[in-house]
Amino acid sequence: MARTTPTIYQVARRAGVSIATVSRVQAGHRAVTPATRARVRQVIDELDYRPSRSARALAGQAHDATGIVFPDLSGPYYSEVILGYEERASEAGQSVFILGTHGRARSNEQALELADRVDGLVVMGRTVDDAVVERMQAAGIPVVMLARPPVAATDTVRAENEASARALTEHLLDHGHRSFAFLGDPEGSPDVSERYLGFCAALRAAGTGVPPRPVPCGFREAEGHRAAAALLDSGPPADAIVAANDEIAIGAVRAARERGLRVPEDIAITGWDDIALAEHVRPGLTTVRQPLRELGATAAALLTERIRGTRTEPRHVLLPTALVVRASCGPHPEQEERR
């Protein structure tokens, strides 16, 4: 009876790993832990597994696909960034795999699994641990960080936050506001952390005392509504609420109205991003515009350069943002004087 030739699937099953891990062990990638590497090699020896020439050739081909890891997939911010990314990736002839981690415990593992199926990966925010990104790089996987500081020698694409947050807060101070609240979670987002730093710097420079601690909340309107409701119910309302994004701000406007507060007459509320809805809510939302589609498109362009090997040195791109003044912060005192 002829001996059945062992397959990579049998090796993976007996070793308790994915077929991608078996391929990485044979290719000598350093992303595999020593214990896993030893276990896979032992099974390969036991089964006397030898990959066929066609399988080796196939393994060496490009996937013609890239992946992008987001913390969430709902909301106008993420959809605009994805549109920009997909458009540029499509121009480069690449398909796009999108992973939304949604705070799951397996985010690191899922990102590694996705990395096995694409030619390169964009990681947004704090969705994946630094150690995992370093592991991908060690395995030769091109990685670009989006809205996050660089990890080792990765490329980065970010929007300017701190200076614009300072300008926004100074604008509110010019309106005469002196009691502030900040809605957002600096611990959960590098972008929000920088916005809070700019907010605090402006208040310290104005001599308003110790800046208020942030009121942590997620980026969705419902979470902004809950955070603002709790804040407004806890004591005398602030003169102004600075929200970490437009959706939080829109939720805060709703919470203020439910409590009989007028925006901007009783309380000013500002956002960030300048999503389409920010201009059309009433009152129109004072916010900071950032180039959402350009963020995604730039990340795709940098990743394509890395995949094609046209560049080896890391690039760090900082895109400009701009203050957009509308009605939610109220008329400026100088306008009132002119009237």
Number of C-alpha atoms within 10 A of each C-alpha: 3 4 5 6 10 14 16 18 14 15 24 19 12 13 21 13 15 16 18 17 21 23 18 18 20 15 13 12 18 16 20 18 11 11 8 16 20 14 14 23 17 14 18 22 11 10 15 12 16 15 14 11 9 9 11 13 10 11 14 10 9 11 15 16 18 25 25 28 25 22 20 17 16 11 13 17 21 16 16 18 19 23 16 20 24 23 16 20 24 13 11 14 11 20 15 20 16 16 18 17 19 13 13 11 9 10 19 18 12 16 23 17 14 20 22 20 17 21 24 26 31 27 23 23 20 20 22 22 12 14 12 16 25 18 17 23 19 14 16 15 20 26 28 30 26 25 21 19 17 18 18 12 14 22 24 26 26 24 20 18 26 21 19 22 29 21 17 27 25 20 17 23 18 13 16 12 18 16 18 23 21 24 28 26 19 19 12 15 20 19 21 22 19 18 27 27 16 22 27 23 18 22 21 13 11 13 10 15 12 9 18 13 12 18 17 17 22 18 21 17 21 18 19 30 22 15 21 28 19 13 19 16 12 9 8 9 18 17 19 24 25 29 30 32 25 30 28 29 30 26 21 30 30 18 23 22 11 11 11 9 16 15 20 17 12 14 21 25 30 32 27 30 22 24 22 11 14 22 16 10 12 13 19 17 28 26 31 24 18 22 17 23 20 20 23 27 21 22 30 32 17 23 26 23 13 22 21 10 10 9 12 12 9 15 15 15 17 14 16 14 19 20 18 17 16 16 18 25 26 19 13 14 12 10 8 8 7 6 6
